[in-house]
Amino acid sequence: MALRTRKNTKISPAHAPLNIFLVGDLGAGKATQSAFIKREFGLHEFDFGLEQALLRKKDRALDAFLKKTVDIGKLTPTKVYRAVVSAAIQKIKPSQGILFDGGPRMPGEVRMVSKLLAKQKRTRSICIYLTVPKAEAIRRIQSRQGYFGTGKRVDDSPQAIYNRFKYVQASVRQAREVYKTLYPFAVVSGLGTVEQVHERVLKTIKRLEKKLD
């Protein structure tokens, strides 16, 4: 079934910009839903994984450093995340909302980004947490493609997947509690067809946005 979307839905100028944090369990479909949300609401998508991959192609030292952490399933060091996200946010025009695809994923990073947004007067933000059972998450992770149309991601190897559930998933669950204290927050099931999940996400965005008025 074709996915129904309304292209470039306008957000009221009086309320703009709306920022959306789309976070969740590993393999929950965040990247898939982010692509639709970005188009639907005209947001600037910040995908840290992609930004990091682009930097690694340019910076051999960073690439070598991350091979010892990210590529074996551990979280990106906070100092790297802070530098990347700070630079990215400053480049986004003030009138455009931001879609944070998949992060921040550590409690301290959530607070750090919140302060960056407040500093730029970006006071309207919501958070949606996509969730799927572990078995389904592993099935999806094992079948997905890497960045730039490559084969499997390096951090999707069996050992890396194990480590990511051990380190990353635990951190994301802790970060979820911080999101709850900062923004209107809701958990959405990532099970079902892409269209079914998208409909749930859209309804949730509308419901959470009303809490900002």
C-alpha positions in Angstrom: 0.0 0.0 0.0 1.4 3.4 -0.9 2.2 5.7 2.0 -0.1 8.7 2.2 1.8 11.9 3.0 1.0 15.6 2.8 4.0 17.3 1.4 5.4 20.4 3.1 2.7 20.7 5.8 3.0 24.3 7.0 3.5 25.0 10.7 1.9 28.2 11.9 4.5 31.1 11.8 3.3 32.1 15.3 4.4 28.7 16.6 7.5 28.0 14.4 9.9 26.4 14.6 8.8 23.0 15.9 11.7 20.7 16.8 11.1 16.9 16.9 13.3 14.3 18.6 12.6 10.9 17.1 14.4 8.5 19.2 13.8 4.9 20.2 14.9 1.3 20.4 17.6 -0.1 18.0 16.0 -1.1 14.7 12.7 0.5 15.5 12.4 2.3 12.1 13.6 5.8 13.1 15.4 6.5 9.8 12.4 5.4 7.7 9.9 7.6 9.6 12.3 10.5 9.7 12.4 10.6 5.9 8.6 11.1 5.9 8.5 13.5 8.8 11.2 15.7 7.3 9.2 16.1 4.1 5.8 16.4 5.9 6.8 19.3 8.1 9.6 20.9 6.1 12.2 20.2 8.9 15.9 20.2 8.7 16.9 16.6 9.5 19.9 16.1 11.7 21.1 12.5 11.4 24.1 12.2 13.6 25.1 8.8 12.2 25.2 10.3 8.7 27.1 13.4 9.8 29.6 11.2 11.6 30.0 8.9 8.6 30.7 12.0 6.4 33.3 13.3 8.8 35.0 9.9 8.9 35.5 10.0 5.2 37.4 13.3 5.5 39.2 12.7 8.8 41.5 9.6 9.0 42.4 10.2 12.7 38.7 10.4 13.7 38.0 7.3 11.6 40.7 5.4 13.3 39.5 6.5 16.7 35.9 5.5 16.1 36.9 2.1 14.8 37.8 1.3 18.4 34.4 2.5 19.8 31.5 2.9 17.4 32.4 0.1 15.0 32.4 -2.5 17.8 29.0 -1.3 19.0 29.8 1.3 21.6 28.5 4.8 21.8 30.2 7.7 20.1 32.3 9.6 22.7 30.4 12.6 24.0 33.1 15.1 22.9 32.7 14.0 19.3 28.9 14.2 19.5 29.1 17.7 21.1 31.3 19.1 18.4 29.3 17.7 15.6 25.8 18.7 16.9 27.0 22.2 18.0 28.4 23.0 14.5 25.3 21.6 12.8 22.7 23.5 14.8 24.4 26.8 14.2 24.2 26.3 10.5 20.4 25.8 10.4 18.3 28.9 9.7 16.3 30.1 12.8 13.0 29.9 11.0 13.4 26.2 10.3 12.6 23.5 12.8 15.0 20.5 13.4 14.3 16.8 13.2 16.7 14.9 15.4 16.9 11.5 13.8 17.8 8.9 16.5 19.4 11.1 19.1 20.8 12.3 21.3 21.1 8.9 23.0 22.9 9.7 26.2 21.3 11.5 29.2 24.1 14.2 29.3 23.8 14.8 25.6 20.0 15.3 25.8 20.6 18.0 28.4 23.4 19.5 26.3 21.3 19.8 23.2 18.4 21.2 25.2 20.6 24.0 26.4 21.8 24.6 22.8 18.2 24.9 21.6 17.3 27.2 24.4 20.3 29.4 23.6 18.9 29.8 20.1 15.4 30.5 21.3 14.2 27.2 20.0 11.7 26.6 22.7 9.1 24.4 21.0 10.2 20.7 21.0 8.5 17.3 21.4 9.9 13.8 21.6 8.6 10.5 20.2 10.1 7.2 21.2 9.7 4.3 18.7 9.7 0.9 20.2 9.9 -2.7 18.9 10.7 -6.1 20.6 14.3 -7.1 20.6 13.8 -10.1 18.3 12.2 -7.8 15.7 14.9 -5.2 16.1 17.6 -7.8 15.5 15.8 -9.0 12.3 15.6 -5.5 10.9 19.2 -4.6 11.8 20.6 -7.7 10.1 18.8 -6.9 6.8 19.4 -3.1 6.5 21.9 -1.3 4.2 24.8 0.9 5.3 25.3 4.6 4.5 26.0 5.8 1.0 24.4 2.7 -0.6 27.0 0.4 0.7 26.5 -3.1 2.0 26.0 -3.8 5.7 27.1 -1.3 8.3 30.3 -2.1 10.1 28.5 -1.8 13.4 25.9 -4.3 12.3 28.1 -7.3 12.7 26.9 -10.0 15.2 29.3 -8.9 17.9 28.6 -5.2 17.4 24.9 -5.8 17.5 25.4 -7.6 20.9 27.5 -4.7 22.2 25.0 -2.1 21.0 22.1 -3.8 22.9 24.4 -4.0 25.9 25.7 -0.4 25.8 23.6 1.7 23.4 20.1 0.4 24.2 20.7 0.8 28.0 21.9 4.4 27.5 18.9 5.2 25.2 16.5 3.9 27.9 18.1 6.2 30.4 18.0 9.1 28.0 14.3 8.5 27.6 13.7 9.4 31.2 15.5 12.7 30.7 13.4 13.5 27.5 10.2 13.0 29.6 11.3 15.8 32.0 12.1 18.3 29.2 9.5 17.9 26.4 6.0 16.6 25.7 6.8 12.9 25.2 5.1 9.8 23.9 6.0 6.1 23.1 4.8 4.8 19.7 4.9 1.2 18.5 7.2 0.6 15.5 5.4 -2.7 14.6 3.2 -3.0 11.5 3.6 -1.6 8.0 5.5 1.6 7.3 2.1 3.3 6.7 0.6 2.1 9.9 3.6 3.4 11.9 3.5 6.7 10.0 -0.1 7.3 10.8 0.6 6.7 14.5 3.5 9.0 14.4 1.6 11.8 12.7 -1.3 11.6 15.2 1.2 11.7 18.1 3.0 14.7 16.7 -0.3 16.6 16.5 -1.3 15.6 20.0 2.1 16.5 21.5 2.2 19.8 19.6 -1.0 20.9 21.2 0.6 20.6 24.6 3.0 23.4 23.5 0.2 25.9 22.9 
